[in-house]
Each structure stands twice: as C-alpha cells, then as structure tokens.
Amino acid sequence: MTVYCNKDVSQDTLQIADWVVSESLEAIVIGIEFGCNTIFLGKETSVIQPTLFAPSKEEALRFIQANERVH
C-alpha cells in the first residue's frame, strides 16, 4: 500500500490497495477509476464520490493509519 498525497498519479503507478489523497479532482477520479481508496481534501461536493472527504491532509493521514490498524 502506498499513499499518494497531492501527487500526480496515473494508472501505471497505482495498485488497488493504494490511497490517493488530493485536492485535485483529476487525481481523485483516476484513483476511483482504478479502484483505489480516495480522500478528497476540501469541502464535500457532488461532482465526485471519493471514499472520504477530509478537511486537511493531517486528518486524512490519521484516518488511513487508523484504518490500517483495524485491518
């Protein structure tokens, strides 16, 4: 599992277990299309449906860490 936080992603670099955490709608869409977990940084929007919305990078990373402990 790799966490891509505000980085450019492509389907060539992603694996199913990866997380895409980004302010970029484009990066989130790529993650969704590939089947990755996604966290959009910012306010909730109906334009996309990521796994989660988070107000900040720190909150997103805390969730990912907690999720990994459970699984």
N, CA, C and O atoms as a CHARMM CRD file, in Angstrom:
* protein
*
  284
    1    1 MET  N      0.83400  -1.17100   0.00000 PROA 1      0.00000
    2    1 MET  CA     0.00000   0.00000   0.00000 PROA 1      0.00000
    3    1 MET  C      0.88400   1.24200   0.00000 PROA 1      0.00000
    4    1 MET  O      1.81600   1.37000   0.79400 PROA 1      0.00000
    5    2 THR  N      0.56400   2.14000  -0.90600 PROA 2      0.00000
    6    2 THR  CA     1.25200   3.42300  -0.98500 PROA 2      0.00000
    7    2 THR  C      0.21200   4.52500  -0.84200 PROA 2      0.00000
    8    2 THR  O     -0.90600   4.40200  -1.34200 PROA 2      0.00000
    9    3 VAL  N      0.58200   5.59600  -0.16300 PROA 3      0.00000
   10    3 VAL  CA    -0.29200   6.75900  -0.03900 PROA 3      0.00000
   11    3 VAL  C      0.28200   7.85200  -0.93200 PROA 3      0.00000
   12    3 VAL  O      1.41200   8.29600  -0.73200 PROA 3      0.00000
   13    4 TYR  N     -0.49500   8.27800  -1.90800 PROA 4      0.00000
   14    4 TYR  CA    -0.11000   9.37700  -2.79000 PROA 4      0.00000
   15    4 TYR  C     -0.85300  10.61500  -2.30400 PROA 4      0.00000
   16    4 TYR  O     -2.06500  10.72600  -2.48600 PROA 4      0.00000
   17    5 CYS  N     -0.13500  11.53500  -1.69200 PROA 5      0.00000
   18    5 CYS  CA    -0.75000  12.72100  -1.11100 PROA 5      0.00000
   19    5 CYS  C     -0.37700  13.95100  -1.93800 PROA 5      0.00000
   20    5 CYS  O      0.77500  14.38600  -1.94700 PROA 5      0.00000
   21    6 ASN  N     -1.37100  14.49800  -2.63000 PROA 6      0.00000
   22    6 ASN  CA    -1.17800  15.64900  -3.51100 PROA 6      0.00000
   23    6 ASN  C     -0.05100  15.41800  -4.51400 PROA 6      0.00000
   24    6 ASN  O      0.75100  16.31400  -4.77600 PROA 6      0.00000
   25    7 LYS  N      0.00000  14.21800  -5.06800 PROA 7      0.00000
   26    7 LYS  CA     0.98800  13.88600  -6.09600 PROA 7      0.00000
   27    7 LYS  C      0.25800  13.51100  -7.37200 PROA 7      0.00000
   28    7 LYS  O     -0.88600  13.05900  -7.34400 PROA 7      0.00000
   29    8 ASP  N      0.93800  13.70500  -8.48700 PROA 8      0.00000
   30    8 ASP  CA     0.37000  13.26500  -9.75200 PROA 8      0.00000
   31    8 ASP  C      0.32200  11.74800  -9.75900 PROA 8      0.00000
   32    8 ASP  O      1.29200  11.09100  -9.38100 PROA 8      0.00000
   33    9 VAL  N     -0.79200  11.19500 -10.18400 PROA 9      0.00000
   34    9 VAL  CA    -0.93300   9.74500 -10.25700 PROA 9      0.00000
   35    9 VAL  C     -1.39900   9.35300 -11.65100 PROA 9      0.00000
   36    9 VAL  O     -2.01300  10.14200 -12.37000 PROA 9      0.00000
   37   10 SER  N     -1.09500   8.12800 -12.00700 PROA 10     0.00000
   38   10 SER  CA    -1.59400   7.56000 -13.25000 PROA 10     0.00000
   39   10 SER  C     -1.89400   6.09800 -12.99000 PROA 10     0.00000
   40   10 SER  O     -1.44000   5.53400 -11.99400 PROA 10     0.00000
   41   11 GLN  N     -2.64400   5.49100 -13.86600 PROA 11     0.00000
   42   11 GLN  CA    -2.96600   4.08300 -13.68400 PROA 11     0.00000
   43   11 GLN  C     -1.72600   3.21500 -13.80500 PROA 11     0.00000
   44   11 GLN  O     -1.74300   2.05900 -13.38100 PROA 11     0.00000
   45   12 ASP  N     -0.65700   3.74000 -14.37000 PROA 12     0.00000
   46   12 ASP  CA     0.60200   2.99200 -14.45800 PROA 12     0.00000
   47   12 ASP  C      1.29000   2.88700 -13.10100 PROA 12     0.00000
   48   12 ASP  O      2.03200   1.93500 -12.86100 PROA 12     0.00000
   49   13 THR  N      1.05600   3.85000 -12.20900 PROA 13     0.00000
   50   13 THR  CA     1.74300   3.85400 -10.91600 PROA 13     0.00000
   51   13 THR  C      0.89900   3.28300  -9.78700 PROA 13     0.00000
   52   13 THR  O      1.43800   2.92100  -8.74100 PROA 13     0.00000
   53   14 LEU  N     -0.40800   3.19500  -9.97500 PROA 14     0.00000
   54   14 LEU  CA    -1.30200   2.80000  -8.88900 PROA 14     0.00000
   55   14 LEU  C     -1.47700   1.29300  -8.77100 PROA 14     0.00000
   56   14 LEU  O     -1.37900   0.55400  -9.75000 PROA 14     0.00000
   57   15 GLN  N     -1.74000   0.86000  -7.54100 PROA 15     0.00000
   58   15 GLN  CA    -2.15700  -0.50700  -7.25700 PROA 15     0.00000
   59   15 GLN  C     -3.46100  -0.41400  -6.47400 PROA 15     0.00000
   60   15 GLN  O     -3.73000   0.60500  -5.83700 PROA 15     0.00000
   61   16 ILE  N     -4.26200  -1.45800  -6.51600 PROA 16     0.00000
   62   16 ILE  CA    -5.59400  -1.43300  -5.90800 PROA 16     0.00000
   63   16 ILE  C     -5.56400  -1.02100  -4.43300 PROA 16     0.00000
   64   16 ILE  O     -6.46600  -0.30600  -3.99600 PROA 16     0.00000
   65   17 ALA  N     -4.58500  -1.43600  -3.66300 PROA 17     0.00000
   66   17 ALA  CA    -4.54100  -1.14900  -2.22000 PROA 17     0.00000
   67   17 ALA  C     -4.05400   0.26400  -1.89900 PROA 17     0.00000
   68   17 ALA  O     -4.01800   0.64100  -0.72800 PROA 17     0.00000
   69   18 ASP  N     -3.68500   1.04400  -2.89500 PROA 18     0.00000
   70   18 ASP  CA    -3.14800   2.38500  -2.67300 PROA 18     0.00000
   71   18 ASP  C     -4.23700   3.37300  -2.26500 PROA 18     0.00000
   72   18 ASP  O     -5.42700   3.15300  -2.49000 PROA 18     0.00000
   73   19 TRP  N     -3.78600   4.46500  -1.66000 PROA 19     0.00000
   74   19 TRP  CA    -4.64700   5.58500  -1.30200 PROA 19     0.00000
   75   19 TRP  C     -4.23300   6.80000  -2.12700 PROA 19     0.00000
   76   19 TRP  O     -3.04600   7.10700  -2.23700 PROA 19     0.00000
   77   20 VAL  N     -5.20900   7.48400  -2.70100 PROA 20     0.00000
   78   20 VAL  CA    -4.97200   8.75300  -3.38700 PROA 20     0.00000
   79   20 VAL  C     -5.63000   9.83300  -2.53000 PROA 20     0.00000
   80   20 VAL  O     -6.85100   9.85900  -2.37700 PROA 20     0.00000
   81   21 VAL  N     -4.81300  10.71700  -1.97700 PROA 21     0.00000
   82   21 VAL  CA    -5.27400  11.81000  -1.11800 PROA 21     0.00000
   83   21 VAL  C     -4.90800  13.09700  -1.84400 PROA 21     0.00000
   84   21 VAL  O     -3.72900  13.38300  -2.05100 PROA 21     0.00000
   85   22 SER  N     -5.91900  13.87500  -2.23300 PROA 22     0.00000
   86   22 SER  CA    -5.59300  15.01500  -3.08100 PROA 22     0.00000
   87   22 SER  C     -6.66100  16.10300  -3.04400 PROA 22     0.00000
   88   22 SER  O     -7.82400  15.85800  -2.72500 PROA 22     0.00000
   89   23 GLU  N     -6.22200  17.31000  -3.38200 PROA 23     0.00000
   90   23 GLU  CA    -7.11800  18.44900  -3.61500 PROA 23     0.00000
   91   23 GLU  C     -7.55100  18.47800  -5.07600 PROA 23     0.00000
   92   23 GLU  O     -8.45200  19.22700  -5.45500 PROA 23     0.00000
   93   24 SER  N     -6.89900  17.65700  -5.88800 PROA 24     0.00000
   94   24 SER  CA    -7.14100  17.63700  -7.32700 PROA 24     0.00000
   95   24 SER  C     -8.26300  16.66800  -7.68300 PROA 24     0.00000
   96   24 SER  O     -8.17500  15.47100  -7.40500 PROA 24     0.00000
   97   25 LEU  N     -9.31200  17.19500  -8.29900 PROA 25     0.00000
   98   25 LEU  CA   -10.40200  16.32900  -8.74700 PROA 25     0.00000
   99   25 LEU  C     -9.89500  15.28900  -9.74000 PROA 25     0.00000
  100   25 LEU  O    -10.34300  14.14300  -9.73200 PROA 25     0.00000
  101   26 GLU  N     -8.96200  15.69400 -10.59200 PROA 26     0.00000
  102   26 GLU  CA    -8.42300  14.78100 -11.60400 PROA 26     0.00000
  103   26 GLU  C     -7.73300  13.57800 -10.95800 PROA 26     0.00000
  104   26 GLU  O     -7.94100  12.44300 -11.38600 PROA 26     0.00000
  105   27 ALA  N     -6.92100  13.81500  -9.94000 PROA 27     0.00000
  106   27 ALA  CA    -6.22500  12.72000  -9.26000 PROA 27     0.00000
  107   27 ALA  C     -7.22400  11.78700  -8.57900 PROA 27     0.00000
  108   27 ALA  O     -7.05400  10.56900  -8.61000 PROA 27     0.00000
  109   28 ILE  N     -8.25600  12.34900  -7.97000 PROA 28     0.00000
  110   28 ILE  CA    -9.27300  11.53100  -7.30600 PROA 28     0.00000
  111   28 ILE  C    -10.01200  10.67100  -8.32400 PROA 28     0.00000
  112   28 ILE  O    -10.25300   9.48900  -8.07800 PROA 28     0.00000
  113   29 VAL  N    -10.36900  11.24600  -9.45400 PROA 29     0.00000
  114   29 VAL  CA   -11.06700  10.48900 -10.49700 PROA 29     0.00000
  115   29 VAL  C    -10.20500   9.33300 -10.99200 PROA 29     0.00000
  116   29 VAL  O    -10.71200   8.22700 -11.18100 PROA 29     0.00000
  117   30 ILE  N     -8.91800   9.56700 -11.20400 PROA 30     0.00000
  118   30 ILE  CA    -8.01500   8.49000 -11.63400 PROA 30     0.00000
  119   30 ILE  C     -7.99500   7.38400 -10.57800 PROA 30     0.00000
  120   30 ILE  O     -8.07500   6.20300 -10.91600 PROA 30     0.00000
  121   31 GLY  N     -7.89000   7.75900  -9.30900 PROA 31     0.00000
  122   31 GLY  CA    -7.90100   6.77000  -8.23500 PROA 31     0.00000
  123   31 GLY  C     -9.19300   5.97700  -8.19200 PROA 31     0.00000
  124   31 GLY  O     -9.16800   4.75700  -8.03100 PROA 31     0.00000
  125   32 ILE  N    -10.32100   6.65600  -8.33400 PROA 32     0.00000
  126   32 ILE  CA   -11.62700   5.98600  -8.33400 PROA 32     0.00000
  127   32 ILE  C    -11.72000   5.01800  -9.50300 PROA 32     0.00000
  128   32 ILE  O    -12.13900   3.87300  -9.33000 PROA 32     0.00000
  129   33 GLU  N    -11.33300   5.46700 -10.69200 PROA 33     0.00000
  130   33 GLU  CA   -11.41500   4.61400 -11.88000 PROA 33     0.00000
  131   33 GLU  C    -10.55700   3.36500 -11.74900 PROA 33     0.00000
  132   33 GLU  O    -10.90800   2.31200 -12.28200 PROA 33     0.00000
  133   34 PHE  N     -9.44100   3.47200 -11.04900 PROA 34     0.00000
  134   34 PHE  CA    -8.54100   2.33200 -10.88900 PROA 34     0.00000
  135   34 PHE  C     -8.96200   1.43000  -9.73300 PROA 34     0.00000
  136   34 PHE  O     -8.48100   0.30200  -9.62700 PROA 34     0.00000
  137   35 GLY  N     -9.84600   1.90800  -8.87400 PROA 35     0.00000
  138   35 GLY  CA   -10.32300   1.09800  -7.75800 PROA 35     0.00000
  139   35 GLY  C     -9.57400   1.31700  -6.46300 PROA 35     0.00000
  140   35 GLY  O     -9.66400   0.49700  -5.54900 PROA 35     0.00000
  141   36 CYS  N     -8.83500   2.41300  -6.36800 PROA 36     0.00000
  142   36 CYS  CA    -8.09400   2.74000  -5.14500 PROA 36     0.00000
  143   36 CYS  C     -9.01900   3.40400  -4.13000 PROA 36     0.00000
  144   36 CYS  O    -10.10700   3.86500  -4.47400 PROA 36     0.00000
  145   37 ASN  N     -8.57600   3.44600  -2.88800 PROA 37     0.00000
  146   37 ASN  CA    -9.24000   4.26500  -1.87900 PROA 37     0.00000
  147   37 ASN  C     -8.85900   5.71200  -2.15900 PROA 37     0.00000
  148   37 ASN  O     -7.72200   6.00000  -2.53300 PROA 37     0.00000
  149   38 THR  N     -9.80400   6.61400  -1.97900 PROA 38     0.00000
  150   38 THR  CA    -9.53600   8.01700  -2.28600 PROA 38     0.00000
  151   38 THR  C    -10.05800   8.92300  -1.17900 PROA 38     0.00000
  152   38 THR  O    -11.11400   8.67200  -0.59800 PROA 38     0.00000
  153   39 ILE  N     -9.30400   9.97800  -0.89800 PROA 39     0.00000
  154   39 ILE  CA    -9.74800  11.00000   0.04800 PROA 39     0.00000
  155   39 ILE  C     -9.57000  12.35700  -0.62500 PROA 39     0.00000
  156   39 ILE  O     -8.45800  12.75500  -0.97500 PROA 39     0.00000
  157   40 PHE  N    -10.68900  13.05700  -0.79800 PROA 40     0.00000
  158   40 PHE  CA   -10.64400  14.39700  -1.37200 PROA 40     0.00000
  159   40 PHE  C    -10.43800  15.39700  -0.25100 PROA 40     0.00000
  160   40 PHE  O    -11.17800  15.40000   0.73200 PROA 40     0.00000
  161   41 LEU  N     -9.43100  16.24600  -0.40100 PROA 41     0.00000
  162   41 LEU  CA    -9.13500  17.28100   0.58800 PROA 41     0.00000
  163   41 LEU  C     -9.92700  18.53500   0.24000 PROA 41     0.00000
  164   41 LEU  O     -9.65500  19.19800  -0.76100 PROA 41     0.00000
  165   42 GLY  N    -10.88700  18.84200   1.05900 PROA 42     0.00000
  166   42 GLY  CA   -11.70900  20.01500   0.81100 PROA 42     0.00000
  167   42 GLY  C    -13.14200  19.75000   1.20600 PROA 42     0.00000
  168   42 GLY  O    -13.45800  18.74000   1.83400 PROA 42     0.00000
  169   43 LYS  N    -13.99500  20.66600   0.83200 PROA 43     0.00000
  170   43 LYS  CA   -15.40600  20.55200   1.18100 PROA 43     0.00000
  171   43 LYS  C    -16.08300  19.49100   0.32000 PROA 43     0.00000
  172   43 LYS  O    -15.70600  19.24900  -0.82700 PROA 43     0.00000
  173   44 GLU  N    -17.08700  18.87600   0.91100 PROA 44     0.00000
  174   44 GLU  CA   -17.84900  17.85000   0.20300 PROA 44     0.00000
  175   44 GLU  C    -18.47700  18.45000  -1.05100 PROA 44     0.00000
  176   44 GLU  O    -18.95700  19.58400  -1.04400 PROA 44     0.00000
  177   45 THR  N    -18.46400  17.67700  -2.11000 PROA 45     0.00000
  178   45 THR  CA   -19.02600  18.11100  -3.37900 PROA 45     0.00000
  179   45 THR  C    -19.76200  16.94500  -4.01500 PROA 45     0.00000
  180   45 THR  O    -19.45300  15.78600  -3.73900 PROA 45     0.00000
  181   46 SER  N    -20.71800  17.24400  -4.85100 PROA 46     0.00000
  182   46 SER  CA   -21.44400  16.17300  -5.53600 PROA 46     0.00000
  183   46 SER  C    -20.81500  15.83900  -6.88600 PROA 46     0.00000
  184   46 SER  O    -21.30200  14.96100  -7.59800 PROA 46     0.00000
  185   47 VAL  N    -19.74800  16.52900  -7.23500 PROA 47     0.00000
  186   47 VAL  CA   -19.08800  16.31300  -8.52500 PROA 47     0.00000
  187   47 VAL  C    -18.40500  14.94500  -8.57100 PROA 47     0.00000
  188   47 VAL  O    -18.40700  14.28300  -9.60900 PROA 47     0.00000
  189   48 ILE  N    -17.82500  14.52600  -7.45300 PROA 48     0.00000
  190   48 ILE  CA   -17.14100  13.23300  -7.37300 PROA 48     0.00000
  191   48 ILE  C    -17.58600  12.51000  -6.11000 PROA 48     0.00000
  192   48 ILE  O    -18.15000  13.11900  -5.20100 PROA 48     0.00000
  193   49 GLN  N    -17.33000  11.21200  -6.06100 PROA 49     0.00000
  194   49 GLN  CA   -17.67800  10.42800  -4.87800 PROA 49     0.00000
  195   49 GLN  C    -16.46400   9.63700  -4.41000 PROA 49     0.00000
  196   49 GLN  O    -16.36600   8.43900  -4.67600 PROA 49     0.00000
  197   50 PRO  N    -15.54000  10.29500  -3.71400 PROA 50     0.00000
  198   50 PRO  CA   -14.37300   9.58800  -3.18900 PROA 50     0.00000
  199   50 PRO  C    -14.77700   8.69200  -2.02100 PROA 50     0.00000
  200   50 PRO  O    -15.91900   8.72500  -1.56400 PROA 50     0.00000
  201   51 THR  N    -13.83300   7.90000  -1.55100 PROA 51     0.00000
  202   51 THR  CA   -14.07900   7.07900  -0.37000 PROA 51     0.00000
  203   51 THR  C    -14.44900   7.97500   0.80500 PROA 51     0.00000
  204   51 THR  O    -15.37800   7.67000   1.55300 PROA 51     0.00000
  205   52 LEU  N    -13.72200   9.08400   0.97000 PROA 52     0.00000
  206   52 LEU  CA   -13.95300  10.03200   2.06900 PROA 52     0.00000
  207   52 LEU  C    -13.65500  11.45700   1.62900 PROA 52     0.00000
  208   52 LEU  O    -12.96900  11.69000   0.63400 PROA 52     0.00000
  209   53 PHE  N    -14.18600  12.39800   2.39300 PROA 53     0.00000
  210   53 PHE  CA   -13.78600  13.79600   2.30000 PROA 53     0.00000
  211   53 PHE  C    -13.05200  14.11500   3.59200 PROA 53     0.00000
  212   53 PHE  O    -13.44300  13.62100   4.65000 PROA 53     0.00000
  213   54 ALA  N    -12.01200  14.91800   3.54100 PROA 54     0.00000
  214   54 ALA  CA   -11.27900  15.31600   4.74300 PROA 54     0.00000
  215   54 ALA  C    -10.94200  16.80000   4.65300 PROA 54     0.00000
  216   54 ALA  O    -10.66600  17.31300   3.56800 PROA 54     0.00000
  217   55 PRO  N    -10.96500  17.49100   5.79300 PROA 55     0.00000
  218   55 PRO  CA   -10.66200  18.91800   5.78000 PROA 55     0.00000
  219   55 PRO  C     -9.17800  19.22300   5.61000 PROA 55     0.00000
  220   55 PRO  O     -8.81300  20.32300   5.19500 PROA 55     0.00000
  221   56 SER  N     -8.31400  18.24800   5.93100 PROA 56     0.00000
  222   56 SER  CA    -6.87600  18.50200   5.83600 PROA 56     0.00000
  223   56 SER  C     -6.11800  17.21200   5.55400 PROA 56     0.00000
  224   56 SER  O     -6.63200  16.11000   5.74400 PROA 56     0.00000
  225   57 LYS  N     -4.89100  17.38000   5.09800 PROA 57     0.00000
  226   57 LYS  CA    -4.01100  16.23500   4.84000 PROA 57     0.00000
  227   57 LYS  C     -3.76800  15.45500   6.12400 PROA 57     0.00000
  228   57 LYS  O     -3.75400  14.22400   6.10900 PROA 57     0.00000
  229   58 GLU  N     -3.58000  16.15400   7.22200 PROA 58     0.00000
  230   58 GLU  CA    -3.31000  15.50300   8.50700 PROA 58     0.00000
  231   58 GLU  C     -4.47300  14.61100   8.94500 PROA 58     0.00000
  232   58 GLU  O     -4.26000  13.49500   9.41700 PROA 58     0.00000
  233   59 GLU  N     -5.69200  15.10500   8.78600 PROA 59     0.00000
  234   59 GLU  CA    -6.87200  14.30200   9.14100 PROA 59     0.00000
  235   59 GLU  C     -6.97600  13.07400   8.23700 PROA 59     0.00000
  236   59 GLU  O     -7.31300  11.98600   8.70300 PROA 59     0.00000
  237   60 ALA  N     -6.69500  13.24300   6.97600 PROA 60     0.00000
  238   60 ALA  CA    -6.74200  12.11700   6.04400 PROA 60     0.00000
  239   60 ALA  C     -5.72600  11.04800   6.42900 PROA 60     0.00000
  240   60 ALA  O     -6.04700   9.86000   6.43900 PROA 60     0.00000
  241   61 LEU  N     -4.51100  11.46200   6.74500 PROA 61     0.00000
  242   61 LEU  CA    -3.47100  10.50000   7.10400 PROA 61     0.00000
  243   61 LEU  C     -3.78500   9.80800   8.42900 PROA 61     0.00000
  244   61 LEU  O     -3.46100   8.63300   8.60100 PROA 61     0.00000
  245   62 ARG  N     -4.40500  10.51600   9.36000 PROA 62     0.00000
  246   62 ARG  CA    -4.83100   9.88100  10.61700 PROA 62     0.00000
  247   62 ARG  C     -5.85500   8.78600  10.35800 PROA 62     0.00000
  248   62 ARG  O     -5.80000   7.71800  10.96700 PROA 62     0.00000
  249   63 PHE  N     -6.78400   9.05300   9.45800 PROA 63     0.00000
  250   63 PHE  CA    -7.78500   8.04000   9.13100 PROA 63     0.00000
  251   63 PHE  C     -7.12400   6.81400   8.50300 PROA 63     0.00000
  252   63 PHE  O     -7.44600   5.68200   8.86300 PROA 63     0.00000
  253   64 ILE  N     -6.21000   7.03500   7.57500 PROA 64     0.00000
  254   64 ILE  CA    -5.53600   5.91500   6.91200 PROA 64     0.00000
  255   64 ILE  C     -4.77800   5.07600   7.93700 PROA 64     0.00000
  256   64 ILE  O     -4.83900   3.84700   7.89300 PROA 64     0.00000
  257   65 GLN  N     -4.06900   5.71700   8.85200 PROA 65     0.00000
  258   65 GLN  CA    -3.33400   4.98100   9.89200 PROA 65     0.00000
  259   65 GLN  C     -4.28300   4.17300  10.76500 PROA 65     0.00000
  260   65 GLN  O     -4.00200   3.01300  11.06800 PROA 65     0.00000
  261   66 ALA  N     -5.38700   4.75700  11.17000 PROA 66     0.00000
  262   66 ALA  CA    -6.36100   4.04100  11.99900 PROA 66     0.00000
  263   66 ALA  C     -6.97200   2.88000  11.22700 PROA 66     0.00000
  264   66 ALA  O     -7.18000   1.80400  11.78600 PROA 66     0.00000
  265   67 ASN  N     -7.25300   3.08700   9.97500 PROA 67     0.00000
  266   67 ASN  CA    -7.83000   2.03800   9.13600 PROA 67     0.00000
  267   67 ASN  C     -6.86300   0.86200   8.98800 PROA 67     0.00000
  268   67 ASN  O     -7.28700  -0.29300   9.00100 PROA 67     0.00000
  269   68 GLU  N     -5.58900   1.14700   8.84900 PROA 68     0.00000
  270   68 GLU  CA    -4.58700   0.08400   8.71300 PROA 68     0.00000
  271   68 GLU  C     -4.46700  -0.73000   9.99600 PROA 68     0.00000
  272   68 GLU  O     -4.23400  -1.93700   9.94100 PROA 68     0.00000
  273   69 ARG  N     -4.62300  -0.08900  11.13800 PROA 69     0.00000
  274   69 ARG  CA    -4.56400  -0.82000  12.42100 PROA 69     0.00000
  275   69 ARG  C     -5.72900  -1.79200  12.54900 PROA 69     0.00000
  276   69 ARG  O     -5.57000  -2.89100  13.08000 PROA 69     0.00000
  277   70 VAL  N     -6.89500  -1.39100  12.06400 PROA 70     0.00000
  278   70 VAL  CA    -8.08700  -2.23500  12.15000 PROA 70     0.00000
  279   70 VAL  C     -7.97900  -3.42700  11.21200 PROA 70     0.00000
  280   70 VAL  O     -8.40200  -4.53300  11.54900 PROA 70     0.00000
  281   71 HSD  N     -7.42100  -3.20100  10.05500 PROA 71     0.00000
  282   71 HSD  CA    -7.33700  -4.28000   9.06600 PROA 71     0.00000
  283   71 HSD  C     -5.99700  -4.93600   9.20300 PROA 71     0.00000
  284   71 HSD  O     -5.69300  -5.87800   8.47100 PROA 71     0.00000
